[in-house]
Amino acid sequence: MATDHGIKIQLVYLKEPCTACVIIGDAIKEILDKVQKECSYEGIEVDIEMLELEDLKQVRFIEGLEVEKFPALLINGEQITAGNIPSKKQLMTTIKSIKSLKG
C-alpha cells in the first residue's frame, strides 16, 4: 500500500539467499538509493522498505507478490520485478506514472 503522499517501494528478499540473489539484491539496493535521491530532488516522497523472509511460507503475507522469485521489487503493492535488476530509468518511469495518476 502506498503512503498517504508518496510512493512505497518494497524489496523482498530471502534471509539466506544464493550468491546470485546477493549480487542482484545489492545492485537493486544501489539503484534504489539513486532513485530515492532523484525522487527527493523532484519532490516525490518515496518510502523504501526492506522485507527479509526467513521462510518461504511468509510469501503469502506480502500483498502484491505474485511471482516467487527473489529478490522481488514491489511499488505500491504491485510487483515490478522478480529476480532481475530493473533499470533506474524503468523505476523512475513507473514512479512518475503512479504519481501522475494520484494527481
N, CA, C and O atoms as a GROMACS GRO file, in nm:
protein
  412
    1MET      N    1   0.085  -0.119   0.000
    1MET     CA    2   0.000   0.000   0.000
    1MET      C    3   0.089   0.124   0.000
    1MET      O    4   0.193   0.126   0.064
    2ALA      N    5   0.047   0.224  -0.070
    2ALA     CA    6   0.124   0.348  -0.082
    2ALA      C    7   0.112   0.430   0.045
    2ALA      O    8   0.018   0.415   0.123
    3THR      N    9   0.209   0.516   0.066
    3THR     CA   10   0.199   0.611   0.175
    3THR      C   11   0.094   0.714   0.134
    3THR      O   12   0.055   0.720   0.017
    4ASP      N   13   0.047   0.794   0.229
    4ASP     CA   14  -0.058   0.892   0.201
    4ASP      C   15  -0.018   0.991   0.092
    4ASP      O   16  -0.102   1.030   0.011
    5HIS      N   17   0.108   1.031   0.088
    5HIS     CA   18   0.150   1.135  -0.005
    5HIS      C   19   0.251   1.088  -0.108
    5HIS      O   20   0.286   1.164  -0.198
    6GLY      N   21   0.298   0.966  -0.097
    6GLY     CA   22   0.406   0.927  -0.186
    6GLY      C   23   0.396   0.786  -0.238
    6GLY      O   24   0.288   0.730  -0.257
    7ILE      N   25   0.512   0.731  -0.260
    7ILE     CA   26   0.528   0.601  -0.323
    7ILE      C   27   0.594   0.508  -0.223
    7ILE      O   28   0.690   0.545  -0.155
    8LYS      N   29   0.543   0.385  -0.215
    8LYS     CA   30   0.604   0.285  -0.127
    8LYS      C   31   0.670   0.177  -0.213
    8LYS      O   32   0.605   0.112  -0.296
    9ILE      N   33   0.799   0.159  -0.191
    9ILE     CA   34   0.875   0.056  -0.262
    9ILE      C   35   0.916  -0.049  -0.160
    9ILE      O   36   0.969  -0.017  -0.054
   10GLN      N   37   0.891  -0.175  -0.195
   10GLN     CA   38   0.930  -0.285  -0.108
   10GLN      C   39   1.027  -0.377  -0.183
   10GLN      O   40   1.001  -0.419  -0.295
   11LEU      N   41   1.139  -0.405  -0.118
   11LEU     CA   42   1.234  -0.503  -0.171
   11LEU      C   43   1.221  -0.627  -0.084
   11LEU      O   44   1.249  -0.624   0.036
   12VAL      N   45   1.179  -0.736  -0.146
   12VAL     CA   46   1.157  -0.862  -0.074
   12VAL      C   47   1.272  -0.957  -0.109
   12VAL      O   48   1.300  -0.981  -0.226
   13TYR      N   49   1.337  -1.010  -0.006
   13TYR     CA   50   1.450  -1.098  -0.028
   13TYR      C   51   1.454  -1.206   0.079
   13TYR      O   52   1.391  -1.194   0.184
   14LEU      N   53   1.529  -1.312   0.052
   14LEU     CA   54   1.540  -1.423   0.145
   14LEU      C   55   1.651  -1.398   0.246
   14LEU      O   56   1.752  -1.335   0.215
   15LYS      N   57   1.630  -1.448   0.368
   15LYS     CA   58   1.730  -1.432   0.473
   15LYS      C   59   1.860  -1.503   0.435
   15LYS      O   60   1.969  -1.453   0.464
   16GLU      N   61   1.848  -1.618   0.372
   16GLU     CA   62   1.966  -1.694   0.331
   16GLU      C   63   1.965  -1.712   0.180
   16GLU      O   64   1.932  -1.820   0.130
   17PRO      N   65   2.001  -1.607   0.106
   17PRO     CA   66   1.994  -1.611  -0.040
   17PRO      C   67   2.114  -1.684  -0.102
   17PRO      O   68   2.218  -1.703  -0.038
   18CYS      N   69   2.097  -1.723  -0.227
   18CYS     CA   70   2.209  -1.779  -0.302
   18CYS      C   71   2.301  -1.663  -0.343
   18CYS      O   72   2.267  -1.546  -0.325
   19THR      N   73   2.416  -1.696  -0.396
   19THR     CA   74   2.514  -1.594  -0.435
   19THR      C   75   2.458  -1.498  -0.540
   19THR      O   76   2.478  -1.377  -0.531
   20ALA      N   77   2.388  -1.554  -0.639
   20ALA     CA   78   2.330  -1.469  -0.743
   20ALA      C   79   2.229  -1.371  -0.684
   20ALA      O   80   2.225  -1.254  -0.724
   21CYS      N   81   2.149  -1.417  -0.589
   21CYS     CA   82   2.048  -1.330  -0.526
   21CYS      C   83   2.113  -1.218  -0.446
   21CYS      O   84   2.061  -1.106  -0.440
   22VAL      N   85   2.227  -1.248  -0.384
   22VAL     CA   86   2.300  -1.145  -0.309
   22VAL      C   87   2.348  -1.036  -0.405
   22VAL      O   88   2.333  -0.917  -0.377
   23ILE      N   89   2.405  -1.078  -0.518
   23ILE     CA   90   2.455  -0.982  -0.617
   23ILE      C   91   2.341  -0.897  -0.672
   23ILE      O   92   2.353  -0.775  -0.682
   24ILE      N   93   2.230  -0.962  -0.709
   24ILE     CA   94   2.114  -0.890  -0.763
   24ILE      C   95   2.057  -0.796  -0.657
   24ILE      O   96   2.025  -0.681  -0.687
   25GLY      N   97   2.043  -0.845  -0.534
   25GLY     CA   98   1.989  -0.763  -0.426
   25GLY      C   99   2.073  -0.640  -0.399
   25GLY      O  100   2.019  -0.531  -0.380
   26ASP      N  101   2.205  -0.657  -0.399
   26ASP     CA  102   2.294  -0.542  -0.377
   26ASP      C  103   2.282  -0.440  -0.490
   26ASP      O  104   2.282  -0.319  -0.466
   27ALA      N  105   2.271  -0.490  -0.613
   27ALA     CA  106   2.255  -0.398  -0.728
   27ALA      C  107   2.124  -0.322  -0.717
   27ALA      O  108   2.119  -0.202  -0.744
   28ILE      N  109   2.016  -0.390  -0.679
   28ILE     CA  110   1.886  -0.323  -0.664
   28ILE      C  111   1.893  -0.218  -0.554
   28ILE      O  112   1.839  -0.108  -0.570
   29LYS      N  113   1.958  -0.249  -0.443
   29LYS     CA  114   1.970  -0.152  -0.334
   29LYS      C  115   2.043  -0.026  -0.381
   29LYS      O  116   2.004   0.085  -0.345
   30GLU      N  117   2.149  -0.042  -0.460
   30GLU     CA  118   2.221   0.074  -0.514
   30GLU      C  119   2.131   0.158  -0.605
   30GLU      O  120   2.132   0.280  -0.598
   31ILE      N  121   2.054   0.091  -0.689
   31ILE     CA  122   1.961   0.162  -0.778
   31ILE      C  123   1.854   0.233  -0.697
   31ILE      O  124   1.817   0.347  -0.728
   32LEU      N  125   1.803   0.167  -0.593
   32LEU     CA  126   1.700   0.230  -0.509
   32LEU      C  127   1.754   0.354  -0.439
   32LEU      O  128   1.680   0.452  -0.423
   33ASP      N  129   1.880   0.353  -0.397
   33ASP     CA  130   1.940   0.473  -0.338
   33ASP      C  131   1.939   0.588  -0.438
   33ASP      O  132   1.906   0.702  -0.402
   34LYS      N  133   1.976   0.560  -0.561
   34LYS     CA  134   1.977   0.662  -0.666
   34LYS      C  135   1.836   0.711  -0.697
   34LYS      O  136   1.813   0.831  -0.715
   35VAL      N  137   1.741   0.619  -0.703
   35VAL     CA  138   1.602   0.654  -0.730
   35VAL      C  139   1.548   0.743  -0.618
   35VAL      O  140   1.481   0.842  -0.644
   36GLN      N  141   1.578   0.706  -0.493
   36GLN     CA  142   1.528   0.786  -0.381
   36GLN      C  143   1.586   0.928  -0.384
   36GLN      O  144   1.515   1.024  -0.355
   37LYS      N  145   1.713   0.940  -0.420
   37LYS     CA  146   1.775   1.074  -0.429
   37LYS      C  147   1.711   1.156  -0.540
   37LYS      O  148   1.682   1.274  -0.522
   38GLU      N  149   1.688   1.092  -0.656
   38GLU     CA  150   1.628   1.165  -0.768
   38GLU      C  151   1.483   1.204  -0.735
   38GLU      O  152   1.440   1.315  -0.766
   39CYS      N  153   1.411   1.113  -0.671
   39CYS     CA  154   1.272   1.144  -0.633
   39CYS      C  155   1.269   1.259  -0.533
   39CYS      O  156   1.184   1.348  -0.543
   40SER      N  157   1.360   1.259  -0.438
   40SER     CA  158   1.367   1.367  -0.340
   40SER      C  159   1.394   1.500  -0.410
   40SER      O  160   1.333   1.602  -0.376
   41TYR      N  161   1.484   1.499  -0.507
   41TYR     CA  162   1.516   1.618  -0.584
   41TYR      C  163   1.393   1.669  -0.660
   41TYR      O  164   1.374   1.789  -0.676
   42GLU      N  165   1.309   1.574  -0.707
   42GLU     CA  166   1.190   1.611  -0.784
   42GLU      C  167   1.066   1.631  -0.696
   42GLU      O  168   0.957   1.655  -0.748
   43GLY      N  169   1.083   1.621  -0.565
   43GLY     CA  170   0.972   1.644  -0.474
   43GLY      C  171   0.874   1.528  -0.462
   43GLY      O  172   0.758   1.547  -0.425
   44ILE      N  173   0.920   1.407  -0.492
   44ILE     CA  174   0.835   1.288  -0.482
   44ILE      C  175   0.878   1.212  -0.357
   44ILE      O  176   0.994   1.173  -0.343
   45GLU      N  177   0.782   1.192  -0.266
   45GLU     CA  178   0.811   1.120  -0.142
   45GLU      C  179   0.814   0.970  -0.170
   45GLU      O  180   0.717   0.913  -0.220
   46VAL      N  181   0.926   0.906  -0.136
   46VAL     CA  182   0.942   0.763  -0.158
   46VAL      C  183   0.982   0.697  -0.026
   46VAL      O  184   1.079   0.737   0.038
   47ASP      N  185   0.906   0.596   0.012
   47ASP     CA  186   0.935   0.516   0.131
   47ASP      C  187   0.985   0.380   0.084
   47ASP      O  188   0.913   0.309   0.014
   48ILE      N  189   1.107   0.344   0.122
   48ILE     CA  190   1.164   0.215   0.082
   48ILE      C  191   1.167   0.122   0.203
   48ILE      O  192   1.220   0.157   0.308
   49GLU      N  193   1.109   0.004   0.186
   49GLU     CA  194   1.101  -0.094   0.292
   49GLU      C  195   1.172  -0.222   0.247
   49GLU      O  196   1.146  -0.273   0.137
   50MET      N  197   1.259  -0.274   0.330
   50MET     CA  198   1.329  -0.399   0.303
   50MET      C  199   1.259  -0.510   0.381
   50MET      O  200   1.251  -0.505   0.503
   51LEU      N  201   1.210  -0.610   0.310
   51LEU     CA  202   1.139  -0.721   0.374
   51LEU      C  203   1.220  -0.849   0.360
   51LEU      O  204   1.235  -0.903   0.250
   52GLU      N  205   1.272  -0.895   0.471
   52GLU     CA  206   1.353  -1.017   0.471
   52GLU      C  207   1.266  -1.135   0.511
   52GLU      O  208   1.202  -1.134   0.616
   53LEU      N  209   1.263  -1.236   0.426
   53LEU     CA  210   1.184  -1.357   0.453
   53LEU      C  211   1.272  -1.464   0.515
   53LEU      O  212   1.374  -1.503   0.457
   54GLU      N  213   1.233  -1.511   0.632
   54GLU     CA  214   1.307  -1.620   0.695
   54GLU      C  215   1.261  -1.755   0.640
   54GLU      O  216   1.336  -1.852   0.638
   55ASP      N  217   1.137  -1.759   0.594
   55ASP     CA  218   1.077  -1.882   0.545
   55ASP      C  219   0.987  -1.848   0.425
   55ASP      O  220   0.918  -1.746   0.426
   56LEU      N  221   0.988  -1.933   0.325
   56LEU     CA  222   0.906  -1.908   0.206
   56LEU      C  223   0.756  -1.906   0.238
   56LEU      O  224   0.677  -1.854   0.159
   57LYS      N  225   0.716  -1.963   0.349
   57LYS     CA  226   0.575  -1.960   0.389
   57LYS      C  227   0.528  -1.818   0.417
   57LYS      O  228   0.408  -1.791   0.415
   58GLN      N  229   0.621  -1.726   0.442
   58GLN     CA  230   0.587  -1.586   0.468
   58GLN      C  231   0.542  -1.512   0.343
   58GLN      O  232   0.485  -1.403   0.352
   59VAL      N  233   0.567  -1.570   0.226
   59VAL     CA  234   0.533  -1.506   0.099
   59VAL      C  235   0.385  -1.470   0.094
   59VAL      O  236   0.350  -1.363   0.044
   60ARG      N  237   0.301  -1.555   0.143
   60ARG     CA  238   0.156  -1.531   0.134
   60ARG      C  239   0.110  -1.408   0.211
   60ARG      O  240  -0.002  -1.361   0.191
   61PHE      N  241   0.194  -1.356   0.298
   61PHE     CA  242   0.156  -1.239   0.376
   61PHE      C  243   0.198  -1.107   0.310
   61PHE      O  244   0.170  -0.999   0.364
   62ILE      N  245   0.262  -1.115   0.195
   62ILE     CA  246   0.307  -0.994   0.127
   62ILE      C  247   0.210  -0.962   0.013
   62ILE      O  248   0.206  -1.031  -0.089
   63GLU      N  249   0.133  -0.857   0.035
   63GLU     CA  250   0.032  -0.817  -0.064
   63GLU      C  251   0.099  -0.774  -0.194
   63GLU      O  252   0.191  -0.692  -0.194
   64GLY      N  253   0.052  -0.829  -0.304
   64GLY     CA  254   0.102  -0.791  -0.435
   64GLY      C  255   0.212  -0.881  -0.489
   64GLY      O  256   0.245  -0.874  -0.608
   65LEU      N  257   0.268  -0.966  -0.405
   65LEU     CA  258   0.375  -1.056  -0.450
   65LEU      C  259   0.311  -1.174  -0.524
   65LEU      O  260   0.239  -1.254  -0.466
   66GLU      N  261   0.339  -1.182  -0.653
   66GLU     CA  262   0.277  -1.284  -0.737
   66GLU      C  263   0.376  -1.390  -0.784
   66GLU      O  264   0.344  -1.508  -0.786
   67VAL      N  265   0.496  -1.348  -0.821
   67VAL     CA  266   0.598  -1.440  -0.870
   67VAL      C  267   0.700  -1.460  -0.757
   67VAL      O  268   0.762  -1.364  -0.711
   68GLU      N  269   0.715  -1.583  -0.714
   68GLU     CA  270   0.802  -1.612  -0.601
   68GLU      C  271   0.946  -1.637  -0.645
   68GLU      O  272   1.001  -1.746  -0.628
   69LYS      N  273   1.005  -1.534  -0.702
   69LYS     CA  274   1.145  -1.536  -0.742
   69LYS      C  275   1.208  -1.413  -0.678
   69LYS      O  276   1.152  -1.304  -0.685
   70PHE      N  277   1.324  -1.431  -0.616
   70PHE     CA  278   1.380  -1.324  -0.535
   70PHE      C  279   1.517  -1.281  -0.584
   70PHE      O  280   1.588  -1.357  -0.651
   71PRO      N  281   1.555  -1.157  -0.548
   71PRO     CA  282   1.475  -1.056  -0.480
   71PRO      C  283   1.363  -1.003  -0.570
   71PRO      O  284   1.375  -0.999  -0.692
   72ALA      N  285   1.255  -0.963  -0.505
   72ALA     CA  286   1.139  -0.909  -0.577
   72ALA      C  287   1.120  -0.763  -0.536
   72ALA      O  288   1.149  -0.724  -0.423
   73LEU      N  289   1.072  -0.684  -0.630
   73LEU     CA  290   1.050  -0.542  -0.605
   73LEU      C  291   0.904  -0.508  -0.630
   73LEU      O  292   0.850  -0.539  -0.736
   74LEU      N  293   0.842  -0.444  -0.532
   74LEU     CA  294   0.702  -0.402  -0.545
   74LEU      C  295   0.695  -0.250  -0.528
   74LEU      O  296   0.765  -0.192  -0.445
   75ILE      N  297   0.610  -0.188  -0.608
   75ILE     CA  298   0.585  -0.045  -0.593
   75ILE      C  299   0.436  -0.029  -0.572
   75ILE      O  300   0.354  -0.068  -0.656
   76ASN      N  301   0.400   0.030  -0.458
   76ASN     CA  302   0.260   0.049  -0.420
   76ASN      C  303   0.180  -0.080  -0.434
   76ASN      O  304   0.067  -0.080  -0.482
   77GLY      N  305   0.240  -0.190  -0.390
   77GLY     CA  306   0.169  -0.318  -0.386
   77GLY      C  307   0.164  -0.393  -0.517
   77GLY      O  308   0.096  -0.495  -0.526
   78GLU      N  309   0.233  -0.345  -0.620
   78GLU     CA  310   0.236  -0.414  -0.750
   78GLU      C  311   0.377  -0.461  -0.778
   78GLU      O  312   0.473  -0.384  -0.772
   79GLN      N  313   0.390  -0.590  -0.809
   79GLN     CA  314   0.522  -0.646  -0.834
   79GLN      C  315   0.578  -0.593  -0.966
   79GLN      O  316   0.514  -0.599  -1.070
   80ILE      N  317   0.700  -0.541  -0.957
   80ILE     CA  318   0.768  -0.482  -1.073
   80ILE      C  319   0.874  -0.578  -1.128
   80ILE      O  320   0.889  -0.592  -1.249
   81THR      N  321   0.946  -0.643  -1.037
   81THR     CA  322   1.050  -0.737  -1.080
   81THR      C  323   1.045  -0.864  -0.996
   81THR      O  324   0.987  -0.867  -0.888
   82ALA      N  325   1.107  -0.969  -1.050
   82ALA     CA  326   1.121  -1.096  -0.978
   82ALA      C  327   1.254  -1.157  -1.020
   82ALA      O  328   1.265  -1.220  -1.126
   83GLY      N  329   1.354  -1.139  -0.936
   83GLY     CA  330   1.483  -1.200  -0.961
   83GLY      C  331   1.571  -1.133  -1.064
   83GLY      O  332   1.672  -1.189  -1.105
   84ASN      N  333   1.533  -1.013  -1.107
   84ASN     CA  334   1.618  -0.943  -1.203
   84ASN      C  335   1.640  -0.798  -1.158
   84ASN      O  336   1.578  -0.751  -1.062
   85ILE      N  337   1.727  -0.730  -1.227
   85ILE     CA  338   1.764  -0.594  -1.188
   85ILE      C  339   1.693  -0.493  -1.278
   85ILE      O  340   1.717  -0.491  -1.399
   86PRO      N  341   1.607  -0.411  -1.220
   86PRO     CA  342   1.541  -0.308  -1.301
   86PRO      C  343   1.638  -0.192  -1.324
   86PRO      O  344   1.730  -0.170  -1.245
   87SER      N  345   1.616  -0.119  -1.430
   87SER     CA  346   1.699   0.000  -1.453
   87SER      C  347   1.642   0.115  -1.370
   87SER      O  348   1.524   0.116  -1.334
   88LYS      N  349   1.727   0.212  -1.343
   88LYS     CA  350   1.682   0.332  -1.273
   88LYS      C  351   1.575   0.402  -1.356
   88LYS      O  352   1.476   0.452  -1.303
   89LYS      N  353   1.596   0.405  -1.489
   89LYS     CA  354   1.500   0.470  -1.578
   89LYS      C  355   1.364   0.400  -1.570
   89LYS      O  356   1.261   0.467  -1.565
   90GLN      N  357   1.363   0.268  -1.568
   90GLN     CA  358   1.237   0.193  -1.558
   90GLN      C  359   1.164   0.227  -1.428
   90GLN      O  360   1.043   0.248  -1.428
   91LEU      N  361   1.237   0.231  -1.318
   91LEU     CA  362   1.174   0.261  -1.189
   91LEU      C  363   1.122   0.405  -1.185
   91LEU      O  364   1.012   0.430  -1.136
   92MET      N  365   1.201   0.499  -1.237
   92MET     CA  366   1.157   0.639  -1.237
   92MET      C  367   1.033   0.657  -1.325
   92MET      O  368   0.943   0.732  -1.289
   93THR      N  369   1.029   0.590  -1.438
   93THR     CA  370   0.911   0.597  -1.526
   93THR      C  371   0.788   0.543  -1.454
   93THR      O  372   0.680   0.603  -1.461
   94THR      N  373   0.804   0.431  -1.386
   94THR     CA  374   0.692   0.371  -1.311
   94THR      C  375   0.646   0.463  -1.200
   94THR      O  376   0.526   0.485  -1.182
   95ILE      N  377   0.740   0.517  -1.125
   95ILE     CA  378   0.707   0.606  -1.013
   95ILE      C  379   0.635   0.731  -1.063
   95ILE      O  380   0.534   0.772  -1.006
   96LYS      N  381   0.688   0.793  -1.168
   96LYS     CA  382   0.625   0.914  -1.222
   96LYS      C  383   0.486   0.885  -1.277
   96LYS      O  384   0.396   0.968  -1.268
   97SER      N  385   0.468   0.768  -1.335
   97SER     CA  386   0.337   0.729  -1.388
   97SER      C  387   0.237   0.714  -1.273
   97SER      O  388   0.124   0.761  -1.282
   98ILE      N  389   0.279   0.649  -1.168
   98ILE     CA  390   0.192   0.632  -1.050
   98ILE      C  391   0.161   0.767  -0.988
   98ILE      O  392   0.047   0.795  -0.952
   99LYS      N  393   0.263   0.850  -0.976
   99LYS     CA  394   0.246   0.983  -0.916
   99LYS      C  395   0.148   1.068  -0.997
   99LYS      O  396   0.067   1.141  -0.940
  100SER      N  397   0.155   1.060  -1.132
  100SER     CA  398   0.065   1.140  -1.215
  100SER      C  399  -0.079   1.090  -1.203
  100SER      O  400  -0.174   1.169  -1.215
  101LEU      N  401  -0.096   0.960  -1.181
  101LEU     CA  402  -0.232   0.905  -1.163
  101LEU      C  403  -0.292   0.949  -1.030
  101LEU      O  404  -0.414   0.966  -1.018
  102LYS      N  405  -0.205   0.967  -0.929
  102LYS     CA  406  -0.252   1.010  -0.798
  102LYS      C  407  -0.288   1.157  -0.796
  102LYS      O  408  -0.363   1.203  -0.710
  103GLY      N  409  -0.233   1.231  -0.892
  103GLY     CA  410  -0.264   1.374  -0.901
  103GLY      C  411  -0.173   1.463  -0.830
  103GLY      O  412  -0.190   1.585  -0.832
   0.00000   0.00000   0.00000
